[in-house]
């Protein structure tokens, strides 16, 4: 199992997730390793309890589908609160088999 963390820039002209996170994801996939990563995603999506979807989240969700990863978070308690909105930006993500106990 590989455990890591990531911070995805809110304002970035580069696609999410970051190159480093994609490299870790690819490494774990090639070596059939389970992966768990905590992520300050700065991304908003209705799937995680946000009120809208931003471009960063579209890219992150696309990457989750491509890599067969899942959102491990339970519930939708906001982790970012400002005067005009509440968002769930801190995510725990992982490979799709991470929650399945090994035999």
NUKOLGU-291526 format. One record per residue: residue in one letter; residue number from 1; x, y negated, z negated of N, C-alpha, C in turn. Coordinates in steps of 0.1 Angstrom, whole numbers. Layout:
BEGIN
r code=A	pos=NUM	n.X=X	n.Y=Y	n.Z=Z	ca.X=X	ca.Y=Y	ca.Z=Z	c.X=X	c.Y=Y	c.Z=Z
...
END
This chain:
BEGIN
r code=X	pos=1	n.X=8	n.Y=12	n.Z=0	ca.X=0	ca.Y=0	ca.Z=0	c.X=9	c.Y=-12	c.Z=0
r code=X	pos=2	n.X=5	n.Y=-22	n.Z=7	ca.X=12	ca.Y=-35	ca.Z=8	c.X=2	c.Y=-46	c.Z=3
r code=X	pos=3	n.X=7	n.Y=-54	n.Z=-6	ca.X=-1	ca.Y=-65	ca.Z=-12	c.X=6	c.Y=-78	c.Z=-10
r code=X	pos=4	n.X=-1	n.Y=-88	n.Z=-5	ca.X=5	ca.Y=-101	ca.Z=-2	c.X=-5	c.Y=-112	c.Z=-3
r code=X	pos=5	n.X=-1	n.Y=-124	n.Z=-1	ca.X=-10	ca.Y=-135	ca.Z=-2	c.X=-7	c.Y=-144	c.Z=10
r code=X	pos=6	n.X=-17	n.Y=-153	n.Z=13	ca.X=-16	ca.Y=-162	ca.Z=25	c.X=-23	c.Y=-175	c.Z=22
r code=X	pos=7	n.X=-18	n.Y=-185	n.Z=28	ca.X=-25	ca.Y=-198	ca.Z=28	c.X=-26	c.Y=-202	c.Z=42
r code=X	pos=8	n.X=-38	n.Y=-205	n.Z=46	ca.X=-41	ca.Y=-209	ca.Z=60	c.X=-44	c.Y=-224	c.Z=60
r code=X	pos=9	n.X=-37	n.Y=-231	n.Z=68	ca.X=-38	ca.Y=-246	ca.Z=68	c.X=-52	c.Y=-249	c.Z=73
r code=X	pos=10	n.X=-58	n.Y=-259	n.Z=67	ca.X=-71	ca.Y=-264	ca.Z=71	c.X=-71	c.Y=-271	c.Z=84
r code=X	pos=11	n.X=-61	n.Y=-280	n.Z=85	ca.X=-59	ca.Y=-287	ca.Z=98	c.X=-47	c.Y=-282	c.Z=105
r code=X	pos=12	n.X=-49	n.Y=-274	n.Z=115	ca.X=-38	ca.Y=-268	ca.Z=122	c.X=-42	c.Y=-266	c.Z=137
r code=X	pos=13	n.X=-32	n.Y=-268	n.Z=145	ca.X=-35	ca.Y=-266	ca.Z=160	c.X=-31	c.Y=-252	c.Z=164
r code=X	pos=14	n.X=-26	n.Y=-244	n.Z=154	ca.X=-23	ca.Y=-230	ca.Z=157	c.X=-34	c.Y=-221	c.Z=153
r code=X	pos=15	n.X=-36	n.Y=-210	n.Z=159	ca.X=-47	ca.Y=-201	ca.Z=156	c.X=-45	c.Y=-194	c.Z=142
r code=X	pos=16	n.X=-56	n.Y=-192	n.Z=135	ca.X=-55	ca.Y=-184	ca.Z=123	c.X=-58	c.Y=-170	c.Z=126
r code=X	pos=17	n.X=-53	n.Y=-160	n.Z=119	ca.X=-45	ca.Y=-163	ca.Z=107	c.X=-30	c.Y=-166	c.Z=112
r code=X	pos=18	n.X=-22	n.Y=-170	n.Z=102	ca.X=-9	ca.Y=-174	ca.Z=106	c.X=-1	c.Y=-163	c.Z=112
r code=X	pos=19	n.X=10	n.Y=-167	n.Z=119	ca.X=19	ca.Y=-157	ca.Z=125	c.X=24	c.Y=-147	c.Z=115
r code=X	pos=20	n.X=28	n.Y=-152	n.Z=103	ca.X=33	ca.Y=-143	ca.Z=93	c.X=23	c.Y=-133	c.Z=88
r code=X	pos=21	n.X=11	n.Y=-137	n.Z=87	ca.X=0	ca.Y=-128	ca.Z=83	c.X=-3	c.Y=-118	c.Z=94
r code=X	pos=22	n.X=-3	n.Y=-122	n.Z=106	ca.X=-5	ca.Y=-113	ca.Z=117	c.X=7	c.Y=-103	c.Z=118
r code=X	pos=23	n.X=19	n.Y=-107	n.Z=115	ca.X=30	ca.Y=-98	ca.Z=115	c.X=29	c.Y=-87	c.Z=104
r code=X	pos=24	n.X=25	n.Y=-91	n.Z=92	ca.X=23	ca.Y=-82	ca.Z=81	c.X=11	c.Y=-72	c.Z=85
r code=X	pos=25	n.X=1	n.Y=-77	n.Z=90	ca.X=-10	ca.Y=-69	ca.Z=95	c.X=-6	c.Y=-59	c.Z=105
r code=X	pos=26	n.X=2	n.Y=-63	n.Z=115	ca.X=7	ca.Y=-54	ca.Z=125	c.X=16	c.Y=-43	c.Z=119
r code=X	pos=27	n.X=25	n.Y=-48	n.Z=110	ca.X=34	ca.Y=-38	ca.Z=104	c.X=27	c.Y=-27	c.Z=96
r code=X	pos=28	n.X=17	n.Y=-31	n.Z=88	ca.X=9	ca.Y=-21	ca.Z=81	c.X=2	c.Y=-12	c.Z=90
r code=X	pos=29	n.X=-4	n.Y=-17	n.Z=101	ca.X=-11	ca.Y=-9	ca.Z=110	c.X=-2	c.Y=1	c.Z=117
r code=X	pos=30	n.X=10	n.Y=-3	n.Z=121	ca.X=20	ca.Y=6	ca.Z=127	c.X=24	c.Y=17	c.Z=118
r code=X	pos=31	n.X=25	n.Y=13	n.Z=105	ca.X=30	ca.Y=23	ca.Z=95	c.X=19	c.Y=30	c.Z=87
r code=X	pos=32	n.X=7	n.Y=28	n.Z=92	ca.X=-5	ca.Y=34	ca.Z=85	c.X=-5	c.Y=31	c.Z=70
r code=X	pos=33	n.X=-2	n.Y=19	n.Z=66	ca.X=-3	ca.Y=15	ca.Z=52	c.X=-15	c.Y=7	c.Z=50
r code=X	pos=34	n.X=-21	n.Y=9	n.Z=38	ca.X=-32	ca.Y=1	ca.Z=34	c.X=-27	c.Y=-13	c.Z=30
r code=X	pos=35	n.X=-35	n.Y=-23	n.Z=32	ca.X=-31	ca.Y=-37	ca.Z=30	c.X=-42	c.Y=-45	c.Z=22
r code=X	pos=36	n.X=-38	n.Y=-52	n.Z=12	ca.X=-47	ca.Y=-61	ca.Z=4	c.X=-40	c.Y=-75	c.Z=4
r code=X	pos=37	n.X=-48	n.Y=-85	n.Z=7	ca.X=-42	ca.Y=-99	ca.Z=7	c.X=-52	c.Y=-109	c.Z=1
r code=X	pos=38	n.X=-46	n.Y=-116	n.Z=-8	ca.X=-54	ca.Y=-128	ca.Z=-13	c.X=-51	c.Y=-139	c.Z=-4
r code=X	pos=39	n.X=-62	n.Y=-147	n.Z=-1	ca.X=-60	ca.Y=-157	ca.Z=9	c.X=-68	c.Y=-170	c.Z=5
r code=X	pos=40	n.X=-61	n.Y=-181	n.Z=5	ca.X=-67	ca.Y=-194	ca.Z=5	c.X=-70	c.Y=-197	c.Z=19
r code=X	pos=41	n.X=-82	n.Y=-194	n.Z=24	ca.X=-85	ca.Y=-194	ca.Z=38	c.X=-88	c.Y=-208	c.Z=43
r code=X	pos=42	n.X=-92	n.Y=-217	n.Z=35	ca.X=-97	ca.Y=-230	ca.Z=39	c.X=-106	c.Y=-229	c.Z=51
r code=X	pos=43	n.X=-114	n.Y=-218	n.Z=51	ca.X=-123	ca.Y=-214	ca.Z=62	c.X=-137	c.Y=-213	c.Z=56
r code=X	pos=44	n.X=-146	n.Y=-217	n.Z=64	ca.X=-160	ca.Y=-216	ca.Z=59	c.X=-168	c.Y=-207	c.Z=68
r code=X	pos=45	n.X=-176	n.Y=-199	n.Z=63	ca.X=-185	ca.Y=-190	ca.Z=71	c.X=-197	c.Y=-186	c.Z=62
r code=X	pos=46	n.X=-208	n.Y=-185	n.Z=69	ca.X=-221	ca.Y=-182	ca.Z=61	c.X=-220	c.Y=-168	c.Z=55
r code=X	pos=47	n.X=-211	n.Y=-159	n.Z=61	ca.X=-209	ca.Y=-145	ca.Z=56	c.X=-204	c.Y=-146	c.Z=41
r code=X	pos=48	n.X=-196	n.Y=-156	n.Z=38	ca.X=-190	ca.Y=-156	ca.Z=25	c.X=-197	c.Y=-167	c.Z=16
r code=X	pos=49	n.X=-208	n.Y=-171	n.Z=20	ca.X=-216	ca.Y=-180	ca.Z=12	c.X=-215	c.Y=-195	c.Z=15
r code=X	pos=50	n.X=-208	n.Y=-199	n.Z=25	ca.X=-206	ca.Y=-213	ca.Z=29	c.X=-219	c.Y=-217	c.Z=36
r code=X	pos=51	n.X=-220	n.Y=-230	n.Z=38	ca.X=-232	ca.Y=-236	ca.Z=44	c.X=-230	c.Y=-238	c.Z=59
r code=X	pos=52	n.X=-218	n.Y=-236	n.Z=64	ca.X=-216	ca.Y=-238	ca.Z=78	c.X=-203	c.Y=-229	c.Z=82
r code=X	pos=53	n.X=-200	n.Y=-229	n.Z=95	ca.X=-189	ca.Y=-222	ca.Z=100	c.X=-179	c.Y=-232	c.Z=107
r code=X	pos=54	n.X=-166	n.Y=-230	n.Z=103	ca.X=-156	ca.Y=-239	ca.Z=109	c.X=-147	c.Y=-231	c.Z=119
r code=X	pos=55	n.X=-140	n.Y=-237	n.Z=127	ca.X=-131	ca.Y=-230	ca.Z=137	c.X=-121	c.Y=-220	c.Z=131
r code=X	pos=56	n.X=-116	n.Y=-224	n.Z=119	ca.X=-106	ca.Y=-215	ca.Z=112	c.X=-113	c.Y=-202	c.Z=109
r code=X	pos=57	n.X=-125	n.Y=-203	n.Z=104	ca.X=-132	ca.Y=-190	ca.Z=100	c.X=-136	c.Y=-182	c.Z=112
r code=X	pos=58	n.X=-139	n.Y=-188	n.Z=123	ca.X=-142	ca.Y=-180	ca.Z=135	c.X=-130	c.Y=-172	c.Z=139
r code=X	pos=59	n.X=-118	n.Y=-178	n.Z=138	ca.X=-105	ca.Y=-171	ca.Z=142	c.X=-102	c.Y=-160	c.Z=131
r code=X	pos=60	n.X=-105	n.Y=-163	n.Z=118	ca.X=-102	ca.Y=-153	ca.Z=108	c.X=-112	c.Y=-142	c.Z=109
r code=X	pos=61	n.X=-124	n.Y=-144	n.Z=111	ca.X=-134	ca.Y=-133	ca.Z=113	c.X=-131	c.Y=-125	c.Z=125
r code=X	pos=62	n.X=-126	n.Y=-131	n.Z=136	ca.X=-122	ca.Y=-123	ca.Z=148	c.X=-111	c.Y=-114	c.Z=145
r code=X	pos=63	n.X=-101	n.Y=-119	n.Z=137	ca.X=-89	ca.Y=-111	ca.Z=133	c.X=-93	c.Y=-100	c.Z=124
r code=X	pos=64	n.X=-103	n.Y=-102	n.Z=115	ca.X=-107	ca.Y=-91	ca.Z=106	c.X=-113	c.Y=-80	c.Z=114
r code=X	pos=65	n.X=-121	n.Y=-83	n.Z=124	ca.X=-128	ca.Y=-73	ca.Z=133	c.X=-117	c.Y=-66	c.Z=141
r code=X	pos=66	n.X=-108	n.Y=-73	n.Z=147	ca.X=-97	ca.Y=-67	ca.Z=155	c.X=-89	c.Y=-57	c.Z=146
r code=X	pos=67	n.X=-85	n.Y=-61	n.Z=134	ca.X=-76	ca.Y=-53	ca.Z=126	c.X=-84	c.Y=-43	c.Z=117
r code=X	pos=68	n.X=-97	n.Y=-42	n.Z=118	ca.X=-105	ca.Y=-34	ca.Z=109	c.X=-103	c.Y=-37	c.Z=95
r code=X	pos=69	n.X=-103	n.Y=-50	n.Z=92	ca.X=-102	ca.Y=-54	ca.Z=78	c.X=-116	c.Y=-58	c.Z=73
r code=X	pos=70	n.X=-117	n.Y=-59	n.Z=59	ca.X=-129	ca.Y=-63	ca.Z=53	c.X=-127	c.Y=-74	c.Z=43
r code=X	pos=71	n.X=-138	n.Y=-81	n.Z=39	ca.X=-138	ca.Y=-90	ca.Z=28	c.X=-141	c.Y=-82	c.Z=16
r code=X	pos=72	n.X=-132	n.Y=-83	n.Z=6	ca.X=-134	ca.Y=-75	ca.Z=-6	c.X=-142	c.Y=-83	c.Z=-17
r code=X	pos=73	n.X=-142	n.Y=-96	n.Z=-16	ca.X=-150	ca.Y=-104	ca.Z=-25	c.X=-164	c.Y=-99	c.Z=-27
r code=X	pos=74	n.X=-169	n.Y=-100	n.Z=-39	ca.X=-183	ca.Y=-97	ca.Z=-42	c.X=-189	c.Y=-110	c.Z=-47
r code=X	pos=75	n.X=-201	n.Y=-112	n.Z=-42	ca.X=-208	ca.Y=-125	ca.Z=-45	c.X=-203	c.Y=-136	c.Z=-37
r code=X	pos=76	n.X=-209	n.Y=-148	n.Z=-41	ca.X=-205	ca.Y=-160	ca.Z=-33	c.X=-203	c.Y=-172	c.Z=-42
r code=X	pos=77	n.X=-196	n.Y=-170	n.Z=-53	ca.X=-194	ca.Y=-181	ca.Z=-62	c.X=-183	c.Y=-190	c.Z=-56
r code=X	pos=78	n.X=-187	n.Y=-203	n.Z=-54	ca.X=-177	ca.Y=-213	ca.Z=-48	c.X=-164	c.Y=-214	c.Z=-55
r code=X	pos=79	n.X=-153	n.Y=-214	n.Z=-47	ca.X=-140	ca.Y=-216	ca.Z=-52	c.X=-134	c.Y=-230	c.Z=-48
r code=X	pos=80	n.X=-142	n.Y=-237	n.Z=-40	ca.X=-139	ca.Y=-251	ca.Z=-37	c.X=-152	c.Y=-259	c.Z=-39
r code=X	pos=81	n.X=-151	n.Y=-270	n.Z=-47	ca.X=-162	ca.Y=-278	ca.Z=-50	c.X=-158	c.Y=-293	c.Z=-48
r code=X	pos=82	n.X=-166	n.Y=-300	n.Z=-40	ca.X=-163	ca.Y=-315	ca.Z=-39	c.X=-177	c.Y=-322	c.Z=-41
r code=X	pos=83	n.X=-177	n.Y=-335	n.Z=-40	ca.X=-189	ca.Y=-342	ca.Z=-43	c.X=-200	c.Y=-339	c.Z=-33
r code=X	pos=84	n.X=-197	n.Y=-334	n.Z=-21	ca.X=-208	ca.Y=-332	ca.Z=-11	c.X=-209	c.Y=-317	c.Z=-6
r code=X	pos=85	n.X=-201	n.Y=-308	n.Z=-12	ca.X=-202	ca.Y=-294	ca.Z=-7	c.X=-195	c.Y=-284	c.Z=-17
r code=X	pos=86	n.X=-199	n.Y=-272	n.Z=-15	ca.X=-194	ca.Y=-261	ca.Z=-23	c.X=-190	c.Y=-250	c.Z=-13
r code=X	pos=87	n.X=-178	n.Y=-245	n.Z=-13	ca.X=-174	ca.Y=-234	ca.Z=-3	c.X=-167	c.Y=-223	c.Z=-10
r code=X	pos=88	n.X=-168	n.Y=-211	n.Z=-4	ca.X=-160	ca.Y=-200	ca.Z=-9	c.X=-148	c.Y=-199	c.Z=1
r code=X	pos=89	n.X=-136	n.Y=-205	n.Z=-4	ca.X=-125	ca.Y=-205	ca.Z=5	c.X=-114	c.Y=-195	c.Z=0
r code=X	pos=90	n.X=-115	n.Y=-190	n.Z=-12	ca.X=-105	ca.Y=-180	ca.Z=-17	c.X=-111	c.Y=-166	c.Z=-15
r code=X	pos=91	n.X=-104	n.Y=-159	n.Z=-7	ca.X=-108	ca.Y=-146	ca.Z=-3	c.X=-98	c.Y=-135	c.Z=-6
r code=X	pos=92	n.X=-103	n.Y=-123	n.Z=-9	ca.X=-95	ca.Y=-111	ca.Z=-10	c.X=-99	c.Y=-102	c.Z=1
r code=X	pos=93	n.X=-89	n.Y=-99	n.Z=10	ca.X=-92	ca.Y=-92	ca.Z=22	c.X=-84	c.Y=-79	c.Z=22
r code=X	pos=94	n.X=-87	n.Y=-69	n.Z=30	ca.X=-79	ca.Y=-57	ca.Z=31	c.X=-83	c.Y=-48	c.Z=42
r code=X	pos=95	n.X=-75	n.Y=-38	n.Z=43	ca.X=-78	ca.Y=-28	ca.Z=54	c.X=-92	c.Y=-21	c.Z=50
r code=X	pos=96	n.X=-98	n.Y=-16	n.Z=61	ca.X=-112	ca.Y=-11	ca.Z=59	c.X=-113	c.Y=2	c.Z=50
r code=X	pos=97	n.X=-102	n.Y=8	n.Z=47	ca.X=-102	ca.Y=20	ca.Z=38	c.X=-97	c.Y=17	c.Z=24
r code=X	pos=98	n.X=-94	n.Y=5	n.Z=21	ca.X=-88	ca.Y=1	ca.Z=8	c.X=-97	c.Y=5	c.Z=-4
r code=X	pos=99	n.X=-110	n.Y=4	n.Z=-2	ca.X=-119	ca.Y=7	ca.Z=-13	c.X=-123	c.Y=22	c.Z=-14
r code=X	pos=100	n.X=-118	n.Y=30	n.Z=-5	ca.X=-121	ca.Y=45	ca.Z=-5	c.X=-110	c.Y=52	c.Z=-13
r code=X	pos=101	n.X=-115	n.Y=58	n.Z=-24	ca.X=-105	ca.Y=65	ca.Z=-32	c.X=-98	c.Y=77	c.Z=-24
r code=X	pos=102	n.X=-85	n.Y=78	n.Z=-26	ca.X=-78	ca.Y=89	ca.Z=-19	c.X=-81	c.Y=102	c.Z=-25
r code=X	pos=103	n.X=-81	n.Y=113	n.Z=-17	ca.X=-84	ca.Y=126	ca.Z=-22	c.X=-72	c.Y=133	c.Z=-28
END
